[in-house]
Amino acid sequence: MATGDFKLGKATIKRGERGYVELPITSLYTHTPLSMPVYVIHGRYDGPVIFVSAAIHGDEINGVEIIRRLIRCRCLRSVHGTILLIPVVNMLGFLGKSRYLPDRRDLNRCFPGSEHGSLGSQLAHQFLHDIALRCNYGIDLHTAAQGRTNLPQVRVWADHDPQLLELAQAFKTPVILRSDIQEGTLRESCDKHGVKTLLYEAGEALRFDEMAIRTGYEGVLRVLTHLQIIQPKNRRRSKITPIIAHRNHWIRASQSGIVRSHIHLGQTVKAGEVLGYLGDPFGDTEQKIIANLDGIIIGQSTMPLIHEGEALFHIAAVDDTTSANSTLNAFQHELELHNTSPLL
């Protein structure tokens, strides 16, 4: 709960004010200092503390744009509590347009980290203690890895903490994926310390995707409204009822070859349906790619050139594809409506 002045690094932000803080993290080998930018909105009124982070994988840039839009949003002028906006967590990866740190470590497998470990371990430790553990809630913004794309979705460990499912439903992505937490992630460390954290996935690496950005921007505002950190003011309410998927499965290539896809992201499929074809460049061999369950395509490869074992289609299992289609159509309709105010 935010009370009094908010101190971060060497900065002190008073009640009802905003502050831009540069947290020193390391130096380049050119002796140039490097820092992590944090934008602090410290409300005039008491309330929860929440962080919104992006680019923990340096090439996942949709979240960077989401946070830029949040900083400029007029509805954050009156805040109950404190919002910490971190557009680039992995600054070294971001500068190199890479998912990883310079030593090829994945920062989102380095948590909780250590003050005296590898660079990734030190960065994880600093972010966890300077930012995340000072919060009650968190929203971590991601995209798919390079060569893949994701339908907007929120991932939660809902069986462990039912309130997370409420927050995910408030976000209003078309799909909520109930998934286990992976070891070494920011989400795992936050969970162990009672910081309720959502993971948002949408779009692909190194590309701006307006659907992914707008959905994430509006989703964050809905969560802030649900937590009463901000107050709704004459905004349209979303009619989307998110699809909750309890199972998911990646279909992988049974051989190397070239993929011709017959389906698109967000399409519902039935078990046994042909998703595409995988063959060699000469047309001598070709095999069907078959769906193994009823569900929604929530992720897929964007690369037609595939090696054996590579992931092709990510299916979230659903019991009722007709109802799922209604949700997906409502989601698309709301995106297409011409309205400059955020959907809430």
N, C-alpha and C positions, 0 to 999 in steps of 0.2 A: 504494500500500500504506500503510495507516494505522499509524503508529508514533508514540509520544510523545503529547504533548498536541495537541489539535486547536484551531487558532485561526481564528475567523471574525469579521470586524468587530472590535469591541472585546472580544469574549468569548473565553475560553479554557476549553475543555471537557477535563477530565482523563480518563484511561483508565478505562473502566467507568462513565462518568457520562453524563447527558443534559443538554442545554442548549437553551433557547429564545432565539433571537437575532433581533433586529430590525435588518435592514440598511436604513439610510436610503436612499431613492431620489429623492425630490423633495418639493416642498411644493405644497399646493393654493393657488389664488389667494386664499384666506382667510388665508394665511400659516400654515396648519395643516400640520405636518410629516407626511409619508407614508413608510411603511417596508414592506419585504418580510419577512414572518415566515419563519424557517427553524428547524425542529426538528432538532436534531443528536443522534443516538445514536452515541456513540463507544465502541466495544467494548473490553472488557478485553484481548482477544487481537488479534494482527495479522491483517489480511485486506484485501480490496479496499475501495475507497471507491465508493459508488453514490449517485446522486441519484434521487429520485422527485418529479416536478413535475406541477402541475396548473394549470388556468386561465391558460395562456399566452394563450388567448382568454378574455376575462373572463366570458363567458356560459356557458362549458362547465364545469358545476359538479359533475358526477358524480365527477370526480377529487378534488375538495375533500373529499367525503364518504369516498372511498376512503382518503385520507391520514389523515383523522380517526380512522378505524377502525384503521389501521396504528399510529398513535401509542398507542392503547389496547391493542394486541395483546400478550398476555403472552409470546408466543414471541419477541418482540424484546428480552427482558430480558437474554439472553446472546447477544452479537454478536461475530463475528470480523470486524473491520474497522470501517467507519464508514458510517452511513446518514444522508443529508441529505434531509429531507422538506420540500418547499416547496408548501403547499396552494394558494397564490395567487401566481402570478408577475406577472400583469397586474392589479395592484391597482386602477388607475384604471378599467380596463374592468369589473372585478368590481363596483366601487362603482356604476357606471352601468348595470349589467346588460347590457353591450355586449361584442360580440366584439372591438371595436377600442379603440384609445386615443382620447383626446378629439380629436386631430387627424385621426381616421379612418384612421390607419395600422394595419396588421396587424403586431403585434409579432413574429409568427412569419414575417415576411418582412423583418425588420430586422437579422438576424444576418449577420456577426459584430458589427456595430455600431461605434460610435465614441464616444470620451469627449466629443467636442465637436459631435456631430451633432444630429439631431432628438431629441425625447424618446424615441421608440421606439428610435432608434439608441443612445442613452445607456443605456437600460434593458437592451437586448440585450447591450451590451458589459459592463455590470456583472454580469449573470447569468452570462454566459459565463466571465468571468475569476474572479469570486468563488466561483462554485458549480461549473459544469460541468467546467471544465478542471482542477479539483482531483480529479476522479473518474476511475475506470477504466470505470465503466458508468453508464448512465442509463436511466430509464423515463419517458417523457413521456405523460401521460394526457390524452385528448381525447374530445370527442363530435362528432356531426355539427353542421353549422351550423343556424341557426334555420330551421324549416320542413322539416327532414329528420331522419331517424333512421338509426342504424347498428346492424347486428348486431355483437356483440363480435368484434373482429378485431385482429390484430397486423400491422403493416406493417414490412417490413424490406427492405433492399437486400442480399439474401442472396447474390447472385452476386459481390458485391464483398467480402464478409466472411462466410465459412461459419459462424463461431462465432455470428453473429447469428441464423442459422437454428436453431441448437441452443437458444439462449435463448428464441426465439419458440416452439419446440416445447415447452419446459419451461413456458411461460406457460399453455398448454392452452386457448386460445380455439378455437372450432370452425373458424375460418378463419384462415390466414396468407396475407397478400397480399404477394407479392414485387413491390415497387414502387420506381421510381426516386425519388431524393431531390430535392425541389424547392429551387430556389435561394433563399437568404435565410433558410432555416429553421434552427432550433436543431439539428435532426438533421444537417444538412449541415455546420455548423460543428463539431459534435462528431466527425463522421466524419473531417474533415480533420485533427483533432488526436488521433485514435486513441481517442476515448471511445466505446465500443460502446453504441449507444442504440436502444432499442425504442420504437415509437410504438403506443400502445393507443388504439383507437377504439371507442366503444360509446354507444348512447343518443342523446339529442337535447339541444340547448341549453336552459338554464333549466328543466330538469326532472330530478328524481331518478328514476332507473330502477333498481329493485332488482336486476334481472338484470344490468345493466351494472355496477353497483357491486360486487355480490358476485363476479362473474367477474373484475373488475379487482383487487379485494382479494386474492382467492385466487391469481390469476396472479402478482401481485407477490411473494407469499410463496413460491410455487413457484420463481420465478427466484432469490430470495435463498437458498433451499435448494440449488438447482442450483449456485450459486456458492460454497456452503459458508459463507455469511455467517451463516446460522442453521442449526440442526440439526433434522431432523424428529423428532417425538416422538409416536408412536402416532396418526398421522393416516391417514385413508383416502387411498389413492392414486387419482388420476383415471385412468380407462380410456380417455379420449378420445385419439384419434389425429387431430391437426388436419389439415384439408384444406388443401393448399398450392395456391394459385391463381397461375398465371404470367401470366394476362391478366385484364383487367377492362374493363368498358365501361358508360358511362352512357347510357341511352335518354332522349332529350330530346323535348319536345313539338313536333310538326310544325305545330301551330297553337295559338292561344289557346283556352281553353275550361275546362270542368269535367271533372275526372277521376273516374271510378268504377273503383276498383281491385278486381281479382278475386283477388289473391294477397297474401301477408303476408311480413313480414321473416323470413328464414331458410328460405323455401320453395325447393325445387329446381324448375327450369323447363327446358323443352326449346326449342330453336330452332323458331320458328314458332308457339309457344304464345301464346294471347291473355292478356295481363297485365291488361287493363282496357279501358275505353273513354273517349274524349275527345270531348266534344261541346259545343254551345252551350247556353245556358240554356233555349232554347225547344224543343229537340229536333228542330230542322230539319236539322242536320248532325251526324253522329257517325262516328268512325272507330276502328278497333281499334288498340290498342297491342300490338305484337308483339315477343316476345323474338327477338333476333338470334343467340343462341348458347346452348348448354347450360351451365347453371351454377346458382348460388345467389344469391338476392336478399340482398345484404349491405348495401344502403342504399336508401331510398326517400323520396320527398316525403311529408310529412304534410299538405300543403295541397291541397285539391281544386280551388282556383282557380288556374289556371296560364296564364302567358303563353307565347307561341311561343318555343322554344329553351330553356325551363327544364328542369332535370334531373328525371326522374320515377322511374326505377328504376336501381339500380346492380347490375350482375351480375358476379360473379366466375366465370370460366370453369372448369369441371371436366370431366374426361374420363368419369368414372363417377358418374352421379347416384345410383345405387343405393347405392354405398359412401358417398357424401356424406350421403344420408338416414340411414344407420346412425350416422354421426358426430353428426349433428344430434340424432337421437333420444337418443343416449347423453348428449350435453350437456344436453338438457332433463331427462333422468332424474336426473342428478347434481344439478341445481339443485333438483329437487323433493324429494330425499331429506331427511328431517328429521335433521339432524346439526349441532350447534352448533359443532363444530370445523372449521377450514378444510380444504378439499380439497387434498391433496398427493399 
